[in-house]
Each structure stands twice: as C-alpha cells, then as structure tokens.
Amino acid sequence: MNNNTIKFTKGETNLMAKYQLVSDQRDYTATPYLETFNRFSGEAVNLNQFALKLYSKIMNLVKSYESGVHINVSEMDRLRYLFLKLFPKEYMILLD
C-alpha cells in the first residue's frame, strides 16, 4: 500500500458504514501482519486487520452466493472493487 491518501466516494463510504468497516486512513494503511491464503491456490499474502475484515465480508458473500443464498451481487462487487482499490497486490493473489 502506498502512502498516498485515498479518497473514498460517497458510495464507498456508505458501503463501508453498512458493512461496519472503518474508513479511517490508519486502518487501511496499517502494516500487514495476518497471513491469509487463496482458497484455490493456497498462495499466501499478509493482510492488516482492515484488509482482513473487508476480505472476510467479501468471502462470506461469495460463499452465500455459491450455496444458493440470494445476496446483493452488486454490493459484493462493490466490496471487491474497494478491496482492489485499497490492496491491489493482495487482490490479485486472493480474489482475481
């Protein structure tokens, strides 16, 4: 993650509030320390607490969708795009 301040759109801010994700800069720029694995390849990547929380929300929605539960796919995609915006390298390993 670079040190540039990322500006969130109103939609991103509302989405983070809905899913109880904190949008404070120190949360998404914190040093990664939690090892997380791609569920298919097993490739590992380190995430900070904010990234892990966002990733967990996405994966819970993916698993619900895969098991046939009706979810808001648009919101799931918006959460994925937010993860991509904040953590592009980690996105390519975990979600691409």
URWODA-V365050 format. One record per residue. N is the residue number from 0. RES is the residue in one small letter. PHI is phi as a letter, one per 30 degrees, with the letter a starting at -180 (* if undefined). OMEGA is omega as a letter, one per 40 degrees, with the letter a starting at -180 (* if undefined). D_LAST is the distance of its C-alpha to the last C-alpha in whole Angstrom. Layout:
# URWODA-V365050
N;RES;PHI;OMEGA;D_LAST  N;RES;PHI;OMEGA;D_LAST
This chain:
# URWODA-V365050
0;m;*;i;18  1;n;d;a;20  2;n;d;i;24  3;n;d;i;24  4;t;d;i;24  5;i;c;i;22  6;k;c;i;23  7;f;c;i;22  8;t;d;i;23  9;k;d;i;25  10;g;d;i;23  11;e;d;i;20  12;t;d;i;23  13;n;d;i;24  14;l;d;i;21  15;m;d;i;21  16;a;d;a;25  17;k;d;a;24  18;y;c;i;22  19;q;h;i;24  20;l;c;a;22  21;v;d;a;24  22;s;c;i;23  23;d;d;a;26  24;q;e;a;24  25;r;d;i;25  26;d;d;a;23  27;y;d;i;20  28;t;c;i;21  29;a;d;a;23  30;t;d;i;22  31;p;d;i;19  32;y;a;a;21  33;l;c;a;19  34;e;d;a;18  35;t;b;a;15  36;f;c;i;13  37;n;d;a;10  38;r;d;i;12  39;f;c;a;11  40;s;c;a;11  41;g;i;i;13  42;e;d;a;12  43;a;c;i;14  44;v;b;i;13  45;n;c;i;16  46;l;b;i;16  47;n;d;a;19  48;q;d;i;20  49;f;d;a;19  50;a;d;i;15  51;l;d;i;16  52;k;d;i;18  53;l;d;i;15  54;y;d;i;12  55;s;d;i;15  56;k;d;a;16  57;i;d;a;13  58;m;d;i;13  59;n;d;i;16  60;l;d;i;16  61;v;d;a;13  62;k;d;i;16  63;s;d;i;18  64;y;d;a;17  65;e;d;i;17  66;s;c;i;20  67;g;j;i;22  68;v;d;i;22  69;h;d;i;22  70;i;b;i;20  71;n;d;a;20  72;v;d;i;16  73;s;d;i;17  74;e;d;i;17  75;m;d;i;14  76;d;d;i;12  77;r;d;i;14  78;l;d;i;13  79;r;d;i;10  80;y;d;i;11  81;l;d;i;13  82;f;d;i;11  83;l;d;a;9  84;k;d;a;13  85;l;d;a;14  86;f;b;a;12  87;p;d;i;10  88;k;d;a;10  89;e;d;i;9  90;y;e;a;6  91;m;d;i;5  92;i;d;a;6  93;l;c;a;6  94;l;b;a;4  95;d;d;*;0
